[in-house]
Amino acid sequence: MTEATPESVIARPLPPATNLPFPPPASGSFAGRTMQESIYSPRPPSKHLPAGTPNVLVILIDDAGPALPTTFGGMVHTPTLDRMRAGGIGYNRFHTTAMCSPTRACLLTGRNHHRVGNGQIAELANDWDGYSGHIPKSSATVAEVLRNYGYATGAWGKWHNTPAEETTQAGPFDRWPTGYGFEYFYGFLAGEASQYEPNLVRNTTSVLPRKTPEQGYHLSEDIADDAMQWLRDHRALAPDQPFFMYWATGAIHGPHHIMKEWADKYAGKFDDGWDAYRDRAHQGAKAAGWIPEDAELTPRDPNLAAWDDIPDSQKPFQRRLMEVCAGFAEHADVQAGRLIDELERLGYGDDTIVLYVWGDNGSSGEGQNGTISELLAQNQIPSTVDQHIAALDELGGLDALGSPATDNQYHAGWAWAGSTPYQGMKLMASHLGGTRNPMVVRWPGRIAPDPVPRTQFHHVIDIVPTIYEIIGISHPDMVNGIPQDSIDGISMAYSIDDRDAAGRRRTQYFEIMGSRSIYSAGWMASATGPRLPWVPGAPAGIHTWTPDRDRWELYDLDHDWSQAHDLAEAHPERLAQLQELFAMEAARNDALPIGGGLWVVAMHPEDRISPPHTEWEMGGDTVRVPEFCAPALGNRPNSVTMAVHLPDRADGVLYKLGGAGGGLTCFLVDGVLTYEYNLFLVQRTVIASAAPLEAGDALIEVETSYAEPRPGGPLNVVLRVNSVEVAAGIVPVSAPLLFSANDCLDIGRAYGGAVSRAYADRLPFAFDGRIDRVHIAYDQQHAPT
């Protein structure tokens, strides 16, 4: 048993569930005919929380595996996480869903991800209920509940739970953070963002970063600064009101963006490669007391390259990618530390429970073979490492990695190393490397530090009921007139009070894109599904894949910490029982059809979320239209017609879609009309007029058609001025899905990343003429099939 805590974290027997919002208190005054005949007695303040109610801070790091931090025996310096573990307690059998949006939906609602429409990321939603991307109002978030009880609520950083089609400045806003209970939000709505040039939102307004990269801007620092200012304002204006803060970094999701001095801290530390790192991290985790001494190191999948398989000419590139990631991770942890330092400086330290979750899923292998532009993988465009290195040389060599010029992400071998000692990584709901993420809890006023980790099996859905139990409130029956769905989470408060208490979560299913598993009473059955995240391209036979043909594995997790020994052949009856249990849980949680998250990404990219329109009329100042909501200029036959007034030797961007890591743009330099298609840095197609355009009014048209009518096929691009062709060319390969997860369509200037290097040092390179109107239309007759 642990030492007795200063006081039990369980505040009191929970009150009965209730309806929210609470009715306003009745007036204590009596209104007579005249003021002289009236009785004035101010109504008491409306309070629904007891004295001593704690503040709550949830910190969530993105795409981070358990074997990276020094806290758990890794090599990435994490002083804040170290401090939280030393001053609190840790959970080494805590689990996520293996994917971004699903984990966040679970964390915010206390329900399983398919039950709240988040069977995959918001951008790849489809029409099945479990994959719709819409959190229903019948599953109120923890922020909405706490706000009604009297908490101030704020969220910062990565959100990723608003339907992608609803992320424009036109709304609707009821599924933005402020529509889900957060009174304040500052961050980005998408799944990833440039850390130097993000598309940002404050509440429901699009805003630009406060500084440029050259002035030292970085997103992790910005969200720390903003959260600290919010805390200072709260301390000055509402010091007695408890607060709930949700602080979620974009790090260490791709692109891996960090200043050179942070990456240089790790120079030479990964020179011996990912296989050797796994050995060190495995021993380090044991020495740190984070995993048991008998935990075995699982072998590398034969489809994943060994470090010794990497040509020597490519190893400096692969090492530097990991150095950049390590610096990125340390930097994010340091920013979390700045926020906690400010919280303590303001006097909130002892009265705030901090839940620090290291990773919304395991480390990400989406960089596959190592990349300078990580959306190549999502677009399933084949490339070679040598192509990346050659393109990198033009951008400044290895020092360009981590800079605004690239959207780099490391080799999947490093993701596998970051998931030590487990087999899996992000997107693998079948194996613990994708789903097992460390969580540390600190509450100095109520929780005694304990270096021995809690080993109860828990899941991210358990955070909400834990918060409710600690505060002393119940999950409500009704919120805003809408009956509430039952909650799936189980409070972990019992384990905070008693390290050795028997675990209360007996069953939990996992499913992401056909990768799946089921845990029950110490056993886990797992099926890898149709794809491995580190293998480029669409899985072979995906259009005929059925989960019925997948092979299942069986593990005794109580005696096999890392899923090292498959017992399927030894215990076929137990495996069959668990498969049946998975089928029931999948049906109960709207996870059908199994693999539904693959519909768009691997089977039908033409069904990706896109605007319902086929024509647009835009102005010369239309900016910051997220790519998912913008015309698909890079992969649909279309025409862009612009009525402009040109000055002599005109300069500036007419439009751009995407960012530095990939996109297309039309601009003028010294009057020369130029179109550029940036295929994720590895291939650039530039089409330009032979001579400068004459000054005066002009009608400029850019016509795009498929040379071969298939997704990803070559494009014919024709530039016309006043109906006269001035340039034409062929884009050899197009992006079938999209260029960017967070960058935008901008007209008249280029915010965000520079699609073309021709104006990278002149951003936003606003057009120095006048754009009177822009008409965009799809050619419906020649769409790809």
Summary of the structure (lengths in Angstrom):
residues: 785
radius of gyration: 26.9
end to end distance: 64.0
largest distance: 93.7
contacts: 2856
relative contact order: 0.14
helix: 27%
strand: 22%
